[in-house]
Amino acid sequence: RHAHGSLEKVHVAAPAPISEMTGSVSWQYMPEPERSRLARNQTKILSQFAYRCAAHEYRLLASGHAHFVVYNKLMPWDHLAGVLIHAEAGGHAARFDGSAYLPSHL
């Protein structure tokens, strides 16, 4: 909903080359070797941010202002609603092994 009251559907960002992608990576709970692998690959993307607020980051993702978010600690109260909104906006969520995110994944 816009400030003037009109509604607009959200859509994820259009596909882009990795070198043009921007997104959020949450490093604080990432174990090795995933942390080092992500660090080595961060130079391949355009930019990265971390607001340390999953709700805000999912809002940016679902509204097309980011291409990806990366989290390790998947508490359902932090991620379940965001994953649902992202999916409804046309996005895809998966774990590092490619399996679908489930609320039981902690």
Buried (B, 14 or more C-beta within 10 A) or exposed (E): EEEEEEEEEBEBBEEEEEEEBBBBBBBEEBEEEEBEEBEEEEEEBEEBEBEEEBEEBBBBBBBBBBBBBBBBEBEBEBBBEBBEBBBEBEBEBEEEEEEEBEEEEE
